[in-house]
Amino acid sequence: MKAVFLDRGTFLDSVDLSAPKGVSDYVCFDETQQDDALIIERCKDADIIFSNKVKINADVIAALPNLKLIQLTATGMNNVDADACEAHNVELYNVAGYAVKSVPEHTFMLMLAALRAGVYYHDKVSDGTWEKAGSFCLMDIPLIDLEDKTLGIIGVGTIGKRVTEIAKAFGMKVLWAEHQGKAPRNEDYTDFDTVLETSDVISLHCPLTEQTQHLINQDTLAKMKKKPLLVNVARGGVVDSQALSDAVKNDQIMGYATDVFEQEPTTKDDPLLQLADHPRVIFSPHNAWGSKAAQEKLWDILSGQVSDFIAKQ
């Protein structure tokens, strides 16, 4: 079978992305522009498409009669028209469980960097501010410890549970948020609004759905009585960027540490970029998932799925 990888460049060059067993013709493109005609041309003879973030809509799927499988190299599936896949007998697979170490560790990198003003102090060393101050240390922004702080987790899947384990090792109290508007399902969960009101840090790990679109908005931000740090390694759309930017500027919350944005890559008019110089704001470019080990694990899982699919044909 022929497989076409539309955006191999989303992986490290050093990661071995060899063709899965059963793939006899394998073509890789570093990137593919979001152009239906180009996607169709590159995949016109393909039985299988590998894609990370290239959007594949109904028109593209309908124009590829040989297509049997779209294998995403990610967990999120909202960049492919699932209804069109079903209508044209095309299987749609994703990959889950590969980033259960990478994302939680990245979560704490962001959290610690914001609470201890890591980027701010790095700049004060490199730009000569510390030298000019003349003191053995510089500490105009308070350093905040994790121990004894309350961490509210919104989205308690495999990653949220791993974040819980790490947080407890730091001596944090952890609250699992129930779905908004729902009573806690058991004693392990806490009412959503209570989590907002009582957390020192809130970490987002939920999927982007109709229910979670702009879950963090002007109203929910107003309920955050302890002015927490907000950490987002979920999806950019879970947060209303303008409302969040306003909340940080108005000292309504402590800061924002995020790996994801509503539009990726970001554009100059993204309101979050107005916060770039804030000492408790840190950005990363949607790479929390991508440690080398996580990428290797992802490809191992994907290769097994694809080989099993081919063997059943």
C-alpha positions in Angstrom: 0.0 0.0 0.0 1.1 3.6 -0.6 1.3 6.0 2.3 1.8 9.8 2.1 3.0 11.8 5.0 1.9 15.4 4.6 3.8 17.1 7.3 6.8 15.0 8.4 8.5 18.3 9.5 6.4 18.4 12.6 8.7 15.7 14.0 12.4 15.9 14.9 14.8 15.0 12.1 16.5 12.6 14.5 13.4 10.5 15.1 13.2 7.4 12.9 9.8 7.5 11.1 10.3 4.4 9.0 7.4 3.1 7.0 5.2 0.7 9.0 5.2 -2.9 8.0 3.0 -3.4 4.9 3.6 0.0 3.4 5.3 -0.6 0.1 5.4 2.9 -1.2 6.2 5.7 1.2 6.4 9.4 0.3 7.1 12.1 2.9 6.7 15.9 2.6 8.2 18.2 5.3 5.1 20.4 5.0 2.0 20.8 3.0 0.2 24.1 2.6 -3.4 24.2 3.4 -4.6 24.0 -0.2 -7.1 21.4 -1.3 -5.7 21.0 -4.8 -2.2 20.5 -3.5 -3.3 17.9 -0.9 -5.3 16.0 -3.6 -2.4 16.1 -6.0 0.0 14.7 -3.4 -2.4 12.0 -2.2 -4.1 11.1 -5.5 -2.7 7.5 -5.5 -2.5 7.1 -1.7 -4.1 4.3 0.2 -3.1 5.9 3.5 -2.5 9.5 4.6 -0.4 10.4 7.6 -1.1 13.9 8.9 -0.4 15.9 12.0 -2.1 19.2 11.6 -3.0 19.5 7.9 -6.8 19.8 7.6 -8.5 17.2 5.4 -12.0 18.2 4.5 -14.9 16.4 2.8 -14.0 17.7 -0.7 -10.5 16.2 -0.4 -11.7 12.9 0.9 -14.3 12.6 -1.9 -11.5 13.3 -4.5 -9.3 10.4 -3.4 -11.0 7.1 -4.5 -8.0 5.0 -3.4 -8.0 6.3 0.1 -8.6 3.7 2.8 -7.1 5.2 6.0 -6.3 8.6 7.4 -3.8 8.1 10.3 -3.3 11.1 12.4 0.0 11.6 14.1 -1.7 13.2 17.1 -4.5 12.7 19.6 -6.8 15.5 18.4 -9.0 14.6 15.4 -10.8 17.9 14.7 -8.7 18.6 11.6 -10.4 15.8 9.6 -14.0 15.6 8.5 -15.1 12.4 10.3 -18.5 12.3 8.7 -16.9 12.4 5.2 -14.6 9.5 6.2 -17.6 7.4 7.2 -19.5 8.3 4.1 -16.6 7.2 1.9 -15.6 4.1 3.9 -12.3 5.7 5.0 -11.0 4.7 8.5 -9.8 7.5 10.7 -7.2 6.7 13.4 -5.5 8.9 16.0 -2.7 8.1 18.4 -3.2 8.4 22.2 -1.0 7.7 25.2 2.3 8.8 23.8 2.8 12.0 25.7 2.0 10.9 29.3 5.5 11.9 30.4 6.3 14.8 28.1 3.1 16.9 28.7 3.1 16.6 32.5 6.8 17.5 32.7 6.2 20.4 30.4 3.3 21.5 32.6 5.6 21.9 35.5 8.3 23.6 33.5 5.7 26.3 32.6 4.3 26.4 36.1 7.7 26.8 37.8 9.0 29.3 35.3 6.0 31.5 35.9 5.9 31.2 39.7 9.6 31.8 40.0 9.6 34.5 37.2 12.2 32.4 35.3 12.2 34.2 32.0 12.1 37.6 33.7 15.2 36.8 35.8 17.0 35.2 32.9 16.6 38.5 31.0 17.8 40.5 34.0 21.1 38.6 34.0 21.7 38.7 30.3 20.8 42.3 29.7 23.1 43.6 32.5 20.4 44.7 34.9 21.8 42.5 37.7 25.3 43.8 37.1 24.1 47.4 37.3 22.2 46.7 40.6 25.5 45.6 42.2 23.9 43.3 44.7 24.8 39.6 45.2 21.2 38.7 44.2 18.3 40.3 42.4 14.8 39.6 43.8 12.3 42.3 42.9 9.6 39.8 41.8 8.7 37.3 44.6 9.6 33.6 44.1 6.6 31.4 44.8 6.9 27.8 46.1 4.7 24.9 45.0 4.6 23.3 48.4 1.3 23.8 50.3 -0.3 25.5 47.3 -3.6 24.2 45.9 -3.6 23.0 42.3 -6.9 22.7 40.5 -6.9 20.3 37.5 -9.5 20.7 34.8 -9.5 17.6 32.7 -8.6 14.5 34.6 -7.5 12.0 32.0 -4.2 10.1 31.9 -2.2 13.3 31.7 -4.2 15.1 34.5 -3.6 12.1 36.7 0.1 12.1 36.1 0.2 15.9 36.8 -1.6 15.0 40.1 1.2 12.6 41.1 4.0 15.1 40.4 2.1 17.9 42.2 1.8 15.7 45.3 5.5 15.0 45.2 6.0 18.8 45.4 3.7 18.9 48.4 0.7 20.5 46.7 -2.9 19.9 47.5 -4.8 18.7 44.3 -8.4 19.3 43.4 -10.0 17.5 40.4 -12.7 19.7 38.9 -16.0 18.2 38.0 -17.6 19.2 34.7 -19.0 22.7 34.8 -22.6 22.7 36.1 -22.5 19.1 37.3 -22.5 17.7 40.8 -19.2 15.9 41.8 -19.5 12.3 40.6 -17.7 11.0 43.7 -15.5 12.2 46.5 -12.5 12.4 44.3 -14.0 15.4 42.4 -14.8 18.9 43.5 -17.4 21.3 42.2 -16.1 23.3 39.2 -16.8 26.7 40.8 -15.1 25.7 44.0 -12.0 24.7 42.2 -11.9 28.1 40.5 -12.4 29.9 43.8 -9.9 28.0 45.9 -7.0 27.1 43.7 -3.6 28.9 43.7 -2.8 27.3 40.3 -5.2 26.0 37.7 -4.0 23.6 35.1 -6.0 22.8 31.9 -5.9 19.3 30.4 -9.3 19.0 28.9 -10.1 18.4 25.2 -11.6 21.2 23.0 -15.3 20.5 22.5 -18.4 22.6 22.2 -18.7 22.4 26.0 -15.1 23.6 26.6 -14.8 26.2 23.9 -13.9 29.4 25.9 -14.5 27.6 29.2 -12.1 30.1 30.7 -13.9 33.4 29.9 -14.7 36.7 31.6 -17.3 35.0 33.9 -15.1 32.1 35.0 -12.1 34.3 35.5 -14.2 36.5 37.8 -14.7 33.4 40.1 -10.9 33.0 40.6 -10.8 34.6 44.0 -7.2 33.7 44.9 -5.8 35.3 41.7 -4.2 32.0 40.5 -1.7 31.2 37.9 -3.4 29.6 34.9 -1.5 26.9 33.0 -2.8 25.7 29.6 -1.4 22.6 27.9 -4.9 21.6 26.6 -6.0 23.6 23.5 -5.9 27.3 22.9 -9.6 27.5 22.3 -10.4 26.5 25.8 -9.4 30.0 26.8 -10.9 33.3 25.6 -7.6 35.0 24.8 -8.9 38.6 25.1 -10.6 37.9 28.4 -7.4 36.2 29.7 -5.2 39.0 28.5 -7.4 41.6 30.3 -7.5 39.5 33.5 -3.7 39.5 33.7 -3.4 43.2 32.9 -6.0 44.0 35.5 -4.2 41.9 38.2 -7.3 39.7 38.3 -5.1 36.6 38.0 -1.4 36.1 38.7 -0.3 35.1 35.3 -0.6 32.7 32.4 1.7 29.9 31.2 0.6 28.3 28.0 1.8 26.0 25.2 -1.3 26.5 23.1 -3.1 29.4 21.3 -6.4 29.9 19.6 -4.6 30.4 16.3 -1.4 28.5 15.7 1.1 29.7 14.8 0.3 33.0 16.6 -0.2 36.2 14.8 0.9 39.7 15.8 -2.7 40.7 16.8 -3.1 37.8 19.3 -4.0 39.6 22.5 -1.9 37.2 24.5 1.3 38.6 23.0 0.6 41.8 24.8 1.6 39.9 27.9 5.0 38.8 26.7 7.0 41.0 29.1 4.9 40.1 32.1 7.2 38.4 34.7 4.6 35.6 35.3 3.8 34.9 31.7 5.6 32.3 29.6 4.8 30.9 26.2 5.9 27.8 24.3 5.0 27.0 20.7 2.7 23.9 21.1 5.6 21.5 21.7 4.7 20.1 25.1 3.8 16.8 23.5 7.0 16.5 21.6 9.9 15.2 23.7 12.1 12.9 21.6 11.0 9.9 23.7 7.3 10.8 23.2 7.8 11.2 19.4 9.4 7.8 19.2 6.6 6.2 21.3 4.0 7.9 19.1 5.6 6.4 16.0 5.8 2.9 17.6 2.0 3.1 18.4 1.2 4.4 14.9 3.2 1.8 13.1 1.4 -1.0 15.0 -2.0 0.5 14.2 -1.2 0.9 10.5 0.4 -2.6 10.2 -2.7 -4.2 11.8 -5.0 -2.2 9.5 -3.1 -3.4 6.4 -3.0 -7.0 7.6 -6.8 -7.0 7.7 -7.3 -5.8 4.2 
